[in-house]
Amino acid sequence: RNFFYSDPEVYRSERAEQARNNRPACFVGLGVMRDAGEREIKAAYRRLAKKTHPDCGGDAEDFKRVRMWYEQALAMAQ
């Protein structure tokens, strides 16, 4: 689609929204943007691991899913 934008802010806003919607599932699951670095990914993983780890009262399947997202996101970030 080709659109004409009279306001550059509208264009930037729409592009940012498209970028958020085009994130891989691992980035969405961790709650980070597609251009997140290794530090951001690790911080998001630690935050979610504390909530989902079975030793902390979380569900084992949820923890496995978070771990899978973490590994996929790190592979894509490099």
C-alpha positions in Angstrom: 0.0 0.0 0.0 1.2 3.5 -0.9 -0.2 6.3 1.2 0.5 10.0 1.2 1.1 11.4 4.7 0.8 15.1 5.2 2.1 14.8 8.7 5.4 13.0 9.3 4.3 12.2 12.9 1.3 10.1 11.6 3.7 8.3 9.3 6.2 7.5 12.2 3.4 6.4 14.4 1.9 4.0 11.8 5.4 2.6 11.1 6.0 2.0 14.8 2.6 0.2 15.1 3.5 -2.0 12.2 6.9 -2.8 13.8 5.1 -3.8 17.0 2.7 -6.1 15.2 5.4 -7.8 13.1 7.4 -9.1 16.1 8.1 -12.8 16.3 6.2 -14.7 19.0 9.3 -15.0 21.2 9.7 -11.3 21.5 6.0 -10.8 22.1 6.0 -13.5 24.8 9.0 -11.9 26.6 7.5 -8.4 26.2 10.4 -6.8 24.3 10.6 -5.0 21.0 12.2 -6.7 17.9 15.3 -4.6 18.2 15.9 -5.5 21.8 19.5 -6.3 22.8 20.9 -9.2 24.7 20.6 -7.2 28.0 16.9 -6.4 27.5 16.1 -10.0 26.6 17.9 -11.4 29.6 16.2 -8.9 31.9 12.8 -9.9 30.5 13.6 -13.5 30.9 14.7 -13.1 34.5 11.5 -11.2 35.3 9.3 -13.9 33.8 11.3 -16.8 35.2 10.7 -15.5 38.7 7.0 -15.7 38.1 6.8 -19.0 36.2 9.6 -21.1 37.8 8.1 -24.2 39.5 10.3 -23.7 42.6 8.6 -20.3 43.0 5.1 -21.6 42.7 4.8 -21.3 38.9 3.7 -23.8 36.3 6.4 -26.0 34.8 4.9 -25.7 31.3 4.8 -21.9 31.4 8.5 -21.9 32.5 9.5 -24.2 29.6 7.7 -21.8 27.2 9.5 -18.8 28.7 12.8 -20.6 28.4 12.1 -21.5 24.8 11.2 -17.9 24.0 14.4 -16.7 25.7 16.6 -19.1 23.6 14.9 -18.1 20.4 15.1 -14.4 21.1 18.8 -14.6 21.9 19.5 -16.5 18.7 17.6 -13.9 16.7 19.3 -10.9 18.5 22.8 -12.0 17.5 
